[in-house]
Amino acid sequence: MVIMLKKIIATFGLAALFTVTLMNPSLAQEAVENSLFWDYLMQDAASPSAERIHEFHNMLVYIITGITLFVLLLLIIVVLRFNKRANPTPSKTSHNVLLEVLWTALPVVILIIIAIPSFKLLYYVDRTENPEMTLKVTGYQWYWGYEYPEHGDINFMSYMVQDEDIDTEKGQLRLLSTDNPVVLPVNKNIQIDITAADVLHSWAVPALGVKKDAVPGRLNSTWFRITEPGTYYGQCSELCGKDHAYMPIEIKAVSQEEFEEWVLAQGGTLPEPSPAADNHSESTDSIENGDVPESNIEQTPEEADTESEGDE
């Protein structure tokens, strides 16, 4: 009884504290600006990888919702039709071949429907064949190190901005802003090489659809293509010690011109553009716009014969 009373008092105390917090104008304003109380969906996708992950997630929601409603319907039928009052003489049937085949085959079909897009997604987010730049990430206890090997070996450490140093006028956020944000260009296929120097870490940025373990002595790779300029946040997603919660990731996505200005300001150099990268970028943009290269259009047998006769 005493324990129950303590639980009730604690519940009312937390409710009162929550109410007071909401009534505080400054805290309420912060909640409105940052959507702290009603952001229950995933962050807006800012890369093709994240868009595909969201599409796969939405497909799974429909599937599990259908399964849940179907099971609920079966339970309701069982409760209403086969209770003692409605069915005083229960059936003694112990086997039904059709039902046994169905409840074995249907789950297999559902798993195949899930597996095919799942494998496609895994291969898509794994790596890109023609990266246009590389960012190397190294996890430390408890901060991140970044290197731009193709831009004059720019490298720096990135630490969380402490509470007392947060500048709200600059848009800095508690537990998320860093003293040295990562700056990356938009509309570029960026390869991310991830490792660690001490213990396991995990580099995760939800809006970009990336989450990769940082393992000491091993280089894991992934990629993304940022589609919209802006600031994107992430955190270490692998327990790595007492300050695991204080390893934020801050990425500022800017235009190519702004990125080049930043590289030069950091004392770096701009790599020479390669024809392969330019062709890849043009083909990627054209495909995204719905244009299909002529080399990918299949010829009819008549066209192929005409060409071969012309060559002769």
Secondary structure by P-SEA (a helix, b strand, c coil): caaaaaaaaaaaaaaaaaaaaaacaaaaaaaaaacccccccccccccaaaaaaaaaaaaaaaaaaaaaaaaaaaaaaaacccccccccccccccccaaaaaaaaaaaaaaaaaaaaaaaaaaaaacccccccbbbbbbbcccbbbbbcccccbbbbbbbccccccccccccccccccccbbbbbbcccbbbbbbbbcccbbbbbbccccbbbbbbccbbbbbccccccbbbbbbccccccccccccbbbbbbbbcaaaaaaaaaaaccccccccaaaaaaaaaaaaaaacccccccccccaaaaaaaaaaac
